[in-house]
Structures are given as C-alpha cells and as structure tokens.
Amino acid sequence: MTTGSQYDDLFAALCTELGHCLHDKGQKRVIAALPSGLDATVKVVLEADGVDFLNAPGSLKRAVRDCLKANLPT
C-alpha cells in the first residue's frame, strides 16, 4: 500500500471491508479515475482486483461505490 497518501484510509477500507486489497499500480489507477466520477472509479477498482465488471453483481458494485463515497478524502 502506498504510504503517506491522503487515500490510505480509502484503500484500507476497500481492503478490510470488501476484500479488494489493491497493489500500488491498481491504487494509482483508482486515484487517476476519481476525477471521472464514482461509477468510473468503481469499474477501475473491480478491474484492478481482477473482477469482470460486466458480470459483477450489482450489490458488489454498490458496495464498492458506497465504500468509495464514505472514505474519500475531503
């Protein structure tokens, strides 16, 4: 996990709450996707963790979106 980042809490929550523990490259992709909105970022989180976004259950997508929204730095 990238240390000293304003996104540490976000990635920690994704890992501990949902089991999506992303490596540095995946984390960088997620941070780069944030300006595109939460829905685009959800897709990047799932793809970075090897989940087929198109076949992922809606409940998983909502859980990732809710986790992102709740843990984004202010």
N, C-alpha and C positions, 0 to 999 in steps of 0.2 A: 504494500500500500504506500502511496506517496505520502511522505511525512511533511508536516508543517503546512499542509494545504488547507485552505478555507473549506474544502469539500470533504475533509476527513470524516466528519460526522455523517455526511450523506452516504459515503461508501461503506462506513461501518454499519449503518442502519440497513443498507441493501444486503450486506453480508449476513448480519446477525438475525434480522427479521425475516428475510426472504431467501437466504442461501445463495444470493448472487454475489459471490466474492470475486471481484474483477482484478486482474493484473494491471500493472501500470499503463500498458498500451490501451487496454479497454477503458480504464479510467479517463485517459486523455481523450478518447473518442467520445465518451459521455460528456465531458466538460465542453468539448467543441460543439456538441449537438444542442446544448442547453439554449443558446440564443434562438434556435429554430422552434422552440416550444416543448412542452412536456410530452406530447404524443410522439414527436420525432425522437425525443430522448428515451422514451420507453422502448422504442424499437431498437435503438442502439444498445441499451442495457441488455436486452434479451439476446440480441445477436452476438454481443461481445461475450456472453456467457454460453454461447453455443445452442441457444434455443431457436427453433424455427418460428419466427414471428407470426407468419401467416397461419400456422396451425396451433399457436399457443392459445390456451383458454382465455376467454375474456376476463375471468376472475383474476388470472395471473397478471394480465396487462393492467387491470385496475389497481391491483395491489402494488405493483411497481410504480404506477403513476402516483398513487396516494403516498407512498414512501418518499418519492422524489419531492413531491409538493411539501410534505411535512418537514423535510430535512434540508431543503435548500438554504444556503446561507442568505442572510438578509442584507 
